[in-house]
């Protein structure tokens, strides 16, 4: 009888079960032995990051390391950041009840009930009077003497400036210097002990995608910290002649103006300045190197004297580059050279394309004014230009920047290429203040025409067409007759006190 065996299954099944059990036991013992010899522990990368002084700037903000990283950074740099409050008296600012009133001012209950129109109807117009305007901003301390960098628009026109430190101690401040074109200002406080100083970095080394931290006083919320990345560099947003902004998605709001933008090593790489009012995650900061260039002048003279070489430049478009026989549209095209200027003395000519100035490559037209302006007046520099497609190295001494003036307008006549031109009579020459004879004046530009799309404006004086000198109307008409359909036409024009090139594409039909 095999009743007992049947209860546990046939012999071959008992053998399979025993074998599997034996293999499992051997595998378990082998795993324990292997683990003891390998000395398993947390990843070396994580241990290195936690113990290292330099941090991994590519660490994910969602990782367990990033919060500690930013906490330590904020604790280290916050003491050097200050809150700035200003008071400005607006003279004759209008009817006082139509303007912002400080919270401490008591309201008129009768005026609130009846409304201002009632008072105007029965008691006449409300007299105009001065009112006090208060605003908030940010800044950061740059030395033990108490110098603070902020935005010019934060302190401009202020009758009183107060600076509050991270310790809540408050000091009056005086303006040492300011520069409207870069929107930077230098103020100073007096303290009886050493002040915490923010370390200045190098914004030229800043990389797109790098972590940054903004600290400031948004909406009066003191010492607010926000974190993001560098979204872009070299942004031109139309705020001034030397736009070169760092774009970041670190939250920047009203009141952040003048505050620092730190890199992950705790160095100031930018000054938070502008926002897009209708956008999110789009803020702009002035590169710290811009401030470092002008700080010595702000400290010494209270203002900035900029370098200038006496040229008018314009963007080298693909069409313009092609018309000059160039394959790439890099550099700044010289549209005109001011007589008696440093550029003229150095041999720069109209039509030259500046590709290097004082050792710095010029890829875009907007780069040249910034580079020249930051060069000390009187310095001897080397300039590389392309002339007729060939590189040429020139030497010149940087002069002082001069301002330019706008152009007047004239009457209209018949249209050519979507624009009308006329002879320059003595009367027109006087109106346009022309010192040189020759050319034809644009008296009308048809909206949406070839001329309009090419940037021609009313009042422009056309001096050349595709390199052919235009002295009178017949020269202009002759030059146009030689142009084939669909070709690029290069005009050299005078606009006010400056000259520039314009390209048009002749209609195909």
C-alpha positions in Angstrom: 0.0 0.0 0.0 1.2 3.4 -0.8 -1.3 5.6 1.0 1.4 7.6 2.8 3.3 8.2 -0.4 0.2 9.3 -2.3 -0.4 11.9 0.5 2.9 13.6 -0.3 2.8 12.9 -4.1 4.7 10.5 -6.2 8.5 10.0 -5.8 9.6 12.2 -8.8 7.6 15.1 -7.4 9.2 14.8 -4.0 12.6 14.8 -5.7 11.8 18.1 -7.6 10.6 19.8 -4.5 13.7 18.9 -2.5 15.9 20.0 -5.3 14.2 23.5 -5.6 14.4 24.0 -1.8 18.1 23.1 -1.8 18.9 25.6 -4.7 17.0 28.4 -2.9 19.0 27.9 0.3 22.3 27.9 -1.6 21.3 31.1 -3.5 20.4 32.9 -0.2 23.7 31.9 1.5 25.6 33.0 -1.6 23.9 36.4 -1.7 24.7 37.1 1.9 28.3 36.1 1.4 28.6 38.4 -1.7 27.1 41.4 0.0 29.6 41.1 2.9 32.5 41.1 0.5 31.2 44.1 -1.7 30.6 46.5 1.2 27.4 48.0 -0.2 26.8 51.7 0.7 25.1 54.9 -0.7 26.4 56.1 -4.2 29.7 57.8 -4.2 28.3 60.7 -6.1 25.8 61.5 -3.4 28.4 61.3 -0.7 30.8 63.5 -2.6 28.1 66.2 -3.2 27.1 66.3 0.4 30.7 66.6 1.6 32.1 68.8 -1.2 32.6 72.6 -1.0 31.7 73.1 -4.7 28.3 71.9 -5.7 26.9 70.2 -8.8 25.1 73.1 -10.6 23.2 70.5 -12.7 21.5 68.9 -9.7 17.8 68.6 -10.1 15.7 70.9 -7.9 13.5 68.0 -7.1 16.4 66.0 -5.6 17.0 65.7 -1.9 20.2 67.6 -2.3 18.9 70.8 -3.9 16.9 72.1 -0.8 20.0 71.9 1.4 22.1 73.5 -1.3 19.8 76.5 -1.7 19.3 76.8 2.1 23.0 77.1 2.7 23.4 79.6 -0.2 20.6 81.8 1.1 22.0 81.9 4.6 25.4 82.9 3.3 24.4 85.7 0.9 21.3 87.3 2.5 23.2 89.5 4.9 24.7 91.5 2.0 21.3 92.3 0.5 19.4 95.5 1.6 16.0 96.9 1.2 15.7 100.5 -0.1 12.7 102.8 0.5 12.5 106.3 -1.0 10.4 109.4 -0.6 9.7 111.7 -3.5 7.7 115.0 -3.4 5.7 115.4 -6.6 5.1 119.1 -7.3 1.6 120.1 -8.4 0.8 116.5 -9.1 -2.9 117.2 -9.7 -5.9 116.9 -7.5 -4.7 115.2 -4.4 -7.6 112.8 -4.1 -6.9 111.4 -7.6 -3.4 110.3 -6.6 -1.9 107.7 -4.4 -2.1 108.7 -0.7 0.2 107.3 1.9 -1.7 105.0 4.4 -1.1 107.5 7.2 -3.2 110.2 5.5 -6.7 110.6 6.8 -9.5 110.5 4.3 -12.3 113.0 4.0 -15.6 111.2 4.9 -17.7 113.9 3.2 -15.7 113.6 0.0 -16.0 109.8 0.1 -19.8 110.0 0.5 -20.6 112.7 -2.0 -17.8 112.0 -4.5 -15.4 114.5 -6.0 -17.8 115.5 -8.8 -20.1 117.0 -6.2 -17.4 119.2 -4.8 -16.3 120.3 -8.3 -19.9 121.2 -9.3 -20.7 123.3 -6.2 -17.3 124.5 -5.0 -15.3 124.7 -8.2 -12.2 122.8 -9.3 -10.1 121.1 -6.6 -6.9 123.0 -6.2 -3.7 121.3 -7.2 -1.2 120.5 -4.5 2.0 118.6 -3.9 1.9 115.0 -2.7 4.4 112.5 -1.3 5.2 109.4 -3.3 6.9 106.4 -1.6 8.5 103.5 -3.4 10.5 100.4 -2.5 13.5 98.7 -4.1 16.5 96.5 -3.3 20.3 96.7 -3.4 23.5 95.0 -2.2 26.6 96.1 -0.3 29.8 95.9 -2.3 32.4 97.1 0.3 33.0 97.7 4.0 32.7 101.4 3.5 29.0 101.1 2.9 28.7 101.5 -0.9 25.6 99.9 -2.3 24.6 99.1 -5.9 21.0 99.5 -7.0 19.0 100.7 -10.0 18.9 104.3 -11.0 15.1 104.2 -11.3 14.8 103.1 -7.7 16.4 106.3 -6.3 15.9 108.8 -9.2 14.4 112.1 -7.9 14.2 110.9 -4.3 14.3 113.5 -1.6 15.1 110.8 1.1 16.6 107.4 0.8 16.5 104.8 3.7 18.4 101.5 3.7 17.4 98.6 5.9 19.8 95.7 6.5 18.9 92.1 7.0 19.3 92.7 10.7 16.5 95.3 10.5 18.9 98.2 11.3 18.1 101.2 9.2 20.3 104.0 7.8 19.9 107.1 5.7 21.8 106.9 2.4 23.3 109.5 0.0 23.6 109.2 -3.7 27.3 108.9 -4.8 26.7 108.5 -8.6 24.2 107.3 -11.1 24.0 106.5 -14.7 20.6 106.7 -16.5 21.8 104.8 -19.7 22.5 101.6 -17.8 20.0 102.3 -15.1 22.6 101.8 -12.4 23.2 103.9 -9.2 25.7 103.9 -6.4 24.5 105.0 -2.9 26.3 105.0 0.5 25.4 104.5 4.1 27.5 105.2 7.2 27.8 102.4 9.8 29.9 102.1 13.0 31.0 98.6 12.2 32.0 96.3 9.3 29.2 95.5 7.0 28.5 92.2 5.2 29.7 92.4 1.6 28.3 90.6 -1.4 31.0 89.0 -3.5 31.0 90.1 -7.2 31.4 87.4 -9.9 32.1 87.4 -13.6 28.9 87.6 -15.7 30.8 86.8 -18.9 31.4 83.2 -17.5 27.7 82.7 -16.8 26.1 79.8 -18.8 22.6 79.4 -20.1 20.9 76.8 -17.9 22.9 77.7 -14.8 21.2 77.9 -11.4 20.7 81.5 -10.1 19.1 83.0 -6.9 17.4 86.4 -6.7 17.0 88.1 -3.4 15.1 91.4 -2.9 12.1 93.3 -1.6 9.2 92.4 -3.9 5.9 94.2 -3.0 7.6 95.2 0.3 8.2 91.6 1.3 11.7 91.9 2.7 14.5 89.4 2.0 12.4 87.3 -0.4 14.4 84.5 -2.0 13.6 83.0 -5.4 15.4 80.4 -7.5 15.6 79.7 -11.2 18.0 79.3 -14.1 19.6 81.6 -16.7 17.2 81.5 -19.6 19.2 83.5 -22.0 22.0 86.1 -22.3 22.5 89.3 -24.3 18.8 90.2 -24.4 18.0 93.5 -26.1 14.6 94.7 -24.7 14.7 98.4 -25.9 15.2 99.9 -22.5 18.4 101.8 -23.4 21.3 102.1 -25.8 23.4 99.5 -24.0 20.9 96.6 -23.5 22.7 93.4 -22.7 20.4 91.7 -20.2 20.5 88.3 -18.5 17.1 86.6 -18.8 16.0 84.4 -15.9 13.0 82.5 -14.8 13.7 83.2 -11.1 10.7 85.2 -9.9 11.3 88.9 -10.1 8.6 91.4 -9.2 8.2 95.1 -8.4 10.5 95.8 -5.5 13.2 93.4 -6.7 14.7 96.2 -8.7 18.3 96.8 -7.8 18.6 93.5 -6.0 21.3 90.9 -6.7 21.2 87.8 -8.9 23.6 85.2 -7.4 25.1 82.2 -9.0 25.3 78.9 -7.2 28.7 79.8 -5.7 27.2 82.9 -4.0 28.7 85.5 -6.4 26.6 88.4 -7.7 26.3 88.0 -11.5 23.5 90.4 -12.2 21.4 93.3 -10.9 17.6 92.5 -11.2 16.0 95.3 -13.2 13.1 94.6 -15.4 10.1 92.3 -15.8 7.5 91.5 -18.5 4.3 92.7 -16.9 2.1 90.2 -18.7 4.5 87.3 -18.6 5.6 84.7 -16.1 9.1 83.4 -15.6 10.6 86.2 -17.6 12.8 88.6 -15.7 15.9 90.6 -16.7 19.1 91.5 -14.9 22.0 93.8 -15.8 25.2 91.8 -16.0 27.5 92.6 -13.1 30.4 93.2 -15.4 28.5 96.3 -16.8 28.4 97.7 -13.3 32.1 96.8 -12.6 33.1 98.8 -15.7 31.5 102.0 -14.5 31.9 101.8 -10.7 35.3 103.6 -10.6 33.7 106.6 -12.5 30.6 106.6 -10.3 32.7 106.6 -7.2 35.1 109.3 -8.4 33.0 111.6 -10.5 29.4 110.6 -9.8 28.7 110.1 -13.5 29.9 108.2 -16.5 32.0 109.5 -19.4 31.8 107.0 -22.2 34.1 106.3 -25.1 33.2 107.1 -28.7 34.9 106.8 -32.0 32.6 108.9 -34.2 30.8 106.4 -36.4 27.2 105.6 -37.1 26.7 101.8 -37.4 23.8 99.6 -38.4 22.9 95.9 -38.4 24.4 93.9 -41.2 21.5 92.1 -42.7 21.9 89.0 -44.9 20.9 91.1 -47.9 23.4 93.9 -47.0 26.1 91.3 -46.5 25.4 89.8 -49.9 25.5 93.2 -51.5 29.0 93.7 -50.1 30.0 90.3 -51.4 30.1 88.7 -47.9 29.0 85.2 -47.1 28.2 85.9 -43.4 26.4 88.8 -41.8 28.7 89.3 -38.8 30.0 92.6 -37.6 28.8 96.2 -37.5 28.4 98.1 -40.8 29.7 101.6 -40.7 27.1 103.8 -42.3 28.9 107.1 -41.7 32.0 108.6 -40.2 31.8 111.9 -38.4 34.3 114.4 -39.8 37.2 115.1 -37.3 36.3 112.0 -35.2 38.7 109.4 -33.9 37.4 107.0 -36.5 38.3 109.3 -39.3 41.7 109.9 -37.9 42.2 106.2 -37.6 41.3 105.5 -41.2 37.8 104.0 -40.8 35.6 104.6 -43.9 32.0 104.4 -44.7 31.1 100.9 -45.8 33.7 99.2 -43.5 32.4 96.4 -41.4 33.9 96.3 -37.9 34.5 92.7 -36.8 36.9 93.3 -33.8 37.4 96.2 -31.4 40.1 96.3 -28.8 40.5 92.5 -29.0 36.8 91.7 -28.7 34.9 90.0 -31.5 31.9 91.9 -32.8 29.3 89.5 -34.1 26.2 91.8 -33.8 25.9 95.5 -34.3 24.5 96.0 -30.8 27.8 94.8 -29.3 30.0 97.5 -30.7 28.4 100.5 -28.9 28.7 98.6 -25.5 32.3 97.7 -26.2 33.3 101.2 -27.3 31.4 102.9 -24.5 33.2 100.9 -21.9 36.6 101.7 -23.3 38.4 104.6 -21.5 38.6 107.9 -23.3 42.1 108.4 -24.8 43.0 104.7 -25.0 44.8 103.5 -28.1 43.0 100.5 -29.5 43.2 98.1 -32.5 40.2 97.8 -34.8 39.8 95.1 -37.4 37.5 95.9 -40.3 36.4 94.2 -43.5 36.9 96.5 -46.5 35.9 95.1 -49.9 35.8 91.7 -48.3 39.3 91.8 -47.0 40.4 92.2 -43.3 42.3 95.4 -42.4 43.8 96.3 -39.0 43.6 100.0 -37.9 44.9 101.9 -34.9 42.9 104.7 -33.3 42.5 106.7 -30.1 39.1 106.5 -28.4 37.4 109.9 -28.0 34.4 110.9 -26.0 30.9 109.9 -27.0 28.7 112.5 -28.6 24.9 112.6 -28.9 23.0 112.5 -32.2 20.0 114.6 -33.3 16.8 113.6 -35.1 15.7 114.4 -38.7 13.0 116.7 -40.0 10.4 115.8 -42.7 9.4 117.2 -46.1 6.5 117.3 -48.6 5.5 114.6 -51.1 5.4 114.0 -54.9 5.3 111.0 -57.2 6.0 107.5 -56.1 9.0 105.3 -57.1 9.5 101.8 -55.6 6.7 102.7 -53.2 8.3 106.0 -52.3 8.4 109.5 -53.8 11.5 111.6 -54.2 12.2 115.1 -55.3 15.1 117.4 -56.2 16.8 119.2 -53.3 16.1 122.9 -53.7 17.9 125.5 -51.7 14.7 125.8 -49.5 14.6 122.1 -48.9 18.3 122.0 -48.2 17.8 124.8 -45.5 14.9 122.8 -44.0 17.0 119.6 -43.9 20.1 121.5 -42.8 22.2 120.0 -45.5 25.8 121.2 -45.7 26.7 119.0 -48.7 25.1 119.2 -52.2 23.6 116.3 -54.1 21.1 113.6 -53.6 17.3 113.4 -53.7 14.9 113.6 -50.8 12.2 111.1 -50.0 9.0 113.0 -49.6 6.6 110.1 -49.1 6.7 106.4 -48.4 3.7 104.2 -49.3 2.6 102.0 -46.4 3.4 98.3 -47.0 5.6 99.1 -50.1 9.0 97.9 -50.9 10.5 101.1 -49.5 8.4 100.9 -46.3 9.5 97.3 -45.7 13.1 98.2 -46.3 13.0 100.9 -43.6 13.1 104.0 -45.8 11.6 107.1 -44.1 10.1 110.4 -45.1 12.9 113.0 -45.1 15.7 110.6 -46.0 18.2 111.9 -48.5 19.3 109.3 -51.0 23.0 109.8 -51.8 23.8 106.5 -53.6 22.0 103.6 -55.3 24.1 100.4 -55.5 27.2 102.4 -55.1 26.3 105.0 -57.9 26.5 108.5 -56.6 23.2 110.4 -56.9 23.5 114.2 -57.5 20.1 115.0 -58.9 16.8 113.4 -59.9 17.9 112.2 -63.3 20.8 110.2 -61.7 18.3 108.5 -59.4 16.0 107.6 -62.2 18.9 106.3 -64.3 20.1 104.1 -61.4 16.6 102.7 -61.0 16.3 101.9 -64.7 19.3 99.6 -64.4 17.8 97.5 -61.6 16.4 94.2 -62.7 13.2 92.6 -61.2 13.7 90.8 -57.9 17.2 92.2 -57.4 18.5 93.6 -54.1 18.9 97.4 -54.2 21.4 99.0 -51.8 20.7 102.7 -50.9 23.0 104.9 -49.0 20.9 107.6 -47.3 21.4 110.6 -45.0 18.9 110.7 -42.1 19.2 113.8 -40.0 22.8 114.0 -38.7 23.7 110.4 -39.6 24.1 108.2 -42.7 23.1 104.6 -43.1 22.6 101.8 -45.7 19.2 100.4 -46.6 18.4 97.4 -48.8 15.2 96.9 -50.8 14.2 94.0 -53.0 12.9 95.2 -56.3 9.4 93.9 -57.2 9.4 90.7 -59.4 6.3 91.7 -61.3 
